[in-house]
Amino acid sequence: MKELLPLHGIVTVLNTPFLEDGSLDIPSLRKNCHYALDSGVAGFLFPAMASEVDKLTEEERIEGIKAVIEEVKGRVPVIGGASAYTQEKRIKYARILTRLGCDGILVSIPYQNDKKYEKAIREIAEAEPGFLMIQDWDFSGYGLPVRLIKRLFLELPAFRSLKIEVVPAGVKYTEVSEETGGKLHLAGGWAVGQMIEGLERGVHAFMPTGMHEIYTAIYQFFHSGDKRQAALLFESILPVIAFSNQHLDISIHFFKRLLFRQGIYKTPVVRPPILPFDHIHEKIAEEKIARVIEITEEVRGK
């Protein structure tokens, strides 16, 4: 049986910063890496859906991940996002990311049936990444069949982590853990709104965007035995999560604005196509951002 992947804590998913002309802003990306490292994150994922990955060129994806690897300097694991619309591209990115020095790769593959999915995953695993994190993404259902997850885990040495983003995530965390003997590393992504439940269910890593210091503090409070303080701090950001997590596009708009206000990103620019962020959104976002900055200062003072 495999050993559990030693990746515990907050693995931040980096938004892609753009300049006013829409071009990639590598210095701001590097700055966010430093800020996250100083906040105590356990790892990084780039590029992913929160990075507007589908709007990045191949050259931008490579330039961005190179910058992340250079800034992190091996202090924590860097997971390269290999997801793409075609299997040919996914295989290509998996090879490139592995060659560039990513500690692991993440891939999201549409599920049609077990046979097709297994074939696609095995092709990705042939890139021989340090570890393979499969993204189990399904906004309207339970995602990948647990029987398939178990079989892939038992048969593929590279497959060591599962990023669960399904409805409901909580029950699936527990079911997958039990079926894999607690040896498959579990990460929570979009279900960060149920972070405390995820912690109680033994989820090893959480992969949010932004609020680095707050999320790391929640994780540390919980694992130091102060569950009450973890819950109180988590509850203080629930209004923020309720607003930002309405939709992935709203989350991207919001957290780029937060990083801009924090002086990490030069602009809050996003790339189209994306849902609009109107004047009501902007008003509410300003209120929530002010609260996040206030809570962050409180966390720093503890």
PEDAGI-V622934 format. One record per residue. N is the residue number from 1. RES is the residue in one small letter. D_FIRST is the distance of its C-alpha to the first C-alpha in Angstrom with 1 decimal. Layout:
N;RES;D_FIRST  N;RES;D_FIRST
//
This chain:
1;m;0.0  2;k;3.8  3;e;6.6  4;l;9.3  5;l;12.1  6;p;15.0  7;l;17.7  8;h;19.6  9;g;23.2  10;i;25.6  11;v;24.9  12;t;28.4  13;v;29.3  14;l;32.4  15;n;35.6  16;t;37.4  17;p;40.8  18;f;43.9  19;l;47.4  20;e;50.4  21;d;50.8  22;g;47.3  23;s;45.9  24;l;42.7  25;d;43.1  26;i;40.7  27;p;42.3  28;s;41.5  29;l;37.9  30;r;37.6  31;k;39.4  32;n;37.0  33;c;34.1  34;h;36.0  35;y;36.8  36;a;33.2  37;l;32.0  38;d;34.8  39;s;33.8  40;g;30.3  41;v;28.1  42;a;24.5  43;g;24.5  44;f;26.5  45;l;26.3  46;f;29.1  47;p;30.5  48;a;29.6  49;m;31.7  50;a;33.2  51;s;34.2  52;e;36.3  53;v;34.2  54;d;36.0  55;k;39.2  56;l;38.2  57;t;39.1  58;e;36.7  59;e;38.6  60;e;38.3  61;r;34.5  62;i;34.2  63;e;36.9  64;g;35.2  65;i;31.7  66;k;33.3  67;a;35.2  68;v;32.2  69;i;30.3  70;e;33.5  71;e;34.1  72;v;30.7  73;k;30.6  74;g;26.9  75;r;27.4  76;v;24.8  77;p;22.5  78;v;24.5  79;i;23.1  80;g;25.4  81;g;26.3  82;a;26.4  83;s;27.6  84;a;30.8  85;y;32.9  86;t;32.1  87;q;29.1  88;e;31.0  89;k;31.4  90;r;27.7  91;i;26.7  92;k;29.5  93;y;28.6  94;a;24.9  95;r;26.2  96;i;28.8  97;l;26.7  98;t;24.2  99;r;27.2  100;l;28.8  101;g;26.1  102;c;24.2  103;d;21.0  104;g;19.6  105;i;21.2  106;l;21.7  107;v;22.9  108;s;24.6  109;i;25.3  110;p;27.6  111;y;26.2  112;q;28.4  113;n;26.2  114;d;22.6  115;k;23.7  116;k;25.4  117;y;22.9  118;e;20.0  119;k;22.3  120;a;23.2  121;i;19.8  122;r;18.9  123;e;22.2  124;i;21.4  125;a;18.1  126;e;20.2  127;a;21.8  128;e;18.8  129;p;18.8  130;g;17.2  131;f;15.2  132;l;16.2  133;m;17.4  134;i;18.6  135;q;21.7  136;d;22.0  137;w;25.8  138;d;28.1  139;f;31.2  140;s;32.4  141;g;29.5  142;y;25.9  143;g;24.5  144;l;21.7  145;p;20.8  146;v;17.7  147;r;16.8  148;l;16.9  149;i;14.8  150;k;12.0  151;r;12.5  152;l;12.8  153;f;9.6  154;l;7.7  155;e;10.3  156;l;11.3  157;p;9.8  158;a;12.7  159;f;12.3  160;r;11.1  161;s;14.1  162;l;16.4  163;k;20.0  164;i;21.4  165;e;25.2  166;v;26.2  167;v;28.6  168;p;27.7  169;a;24.8  170;g;24.3  171;v;23.3  172;k;20.9  173;y;19.1  174;t;18.6  175;e;17.8  176;v;15.1  177;s;13.5  178;e;13.7  179;e;12.4  180;t;9.2  181;g;8.7  182;g;10.3  183;k;7.7  184;l;10.0  185;h;12.9  186;l;16.1  187;a;19.5  188;g;22.9  189;g;25.7  190;w;28.9  191;a;28.2  192;v;29.0  193;g;31.9  194;q;29.6  195;m;28.0  196;i;28.6  197;e;27.0  198;g;24.0  199;l;23.8  200;e;24.2  201;r;21.3  202;g;19.0  203;v;19.2  204;h;18.1  205;a;20.7  206;f;24.0  207;m;25.8  208;p;29.5  209;t;32.5  210;g;35.0  211;m;35.8  212;h;33.4  213;e;34.8  214;i;34.9  215;y;31.4  216;t;30.0  217;a;32.3  218;i;31.1  219;y;27.5  220;q;28.6  221;f;30.9  222;f;28.3  223;h;25.7  224;s;28.6  225;g;29.4  226;d;32.4  227;k;31.5  228;r;35.2  229;q;35.9  230;a;32.8  231;a;34.2  232;l;37.7  233;l;36.9  234;f;34.9  235;e;37.8  236;s;40.2  237;i;38.6  238;l;38.2  239;p;41.6  240;v;40.5  241;i;37.3  242;a;39.4  243;f;41.7  244;s;39.3  245;n;36.7  246;q;39.3  247;h;38.2  248;l;36.2  249;d;39.6  250;i;41.0  251;s;38.1  252;i;38.6  253;h;42.3  254;f;41.9  255;f;39.4  256;k;41.3  257;r;44.4  258;l;42.7  259;l;41.6  260;f;45.2  261;r;46.7  262;q;44.5  263;g;45.8  264;i;42.5  265;y;43.4  266;k;46.9  267;t;47.2  268;p;45.5  269;v;46.0  270;v;43.8  271;r;43.9  272;p;45.2  273;p;44.5  274;i;43.5  275;l;44.8  276;p;47.9  277;f;48.0  278;d;51.4  279;h;53.7  280;i;52.4  281;h;48.8  282;e;50.1  283;k;52.0  284;i;49.1  285;a;46.7  286;e;49.1  287;e;49.1  288;k;45.3  289;i;45.0  290;a;47.5  291;r;45.5  292;v;42.3  293;i;44.2  294;e;45.7  295;i;42.3  296;t;40.9  297;e;43.8  298;e;43.3  299;v;39.6  300;r;40.8  301;g;43.3  302;k;40.9
//
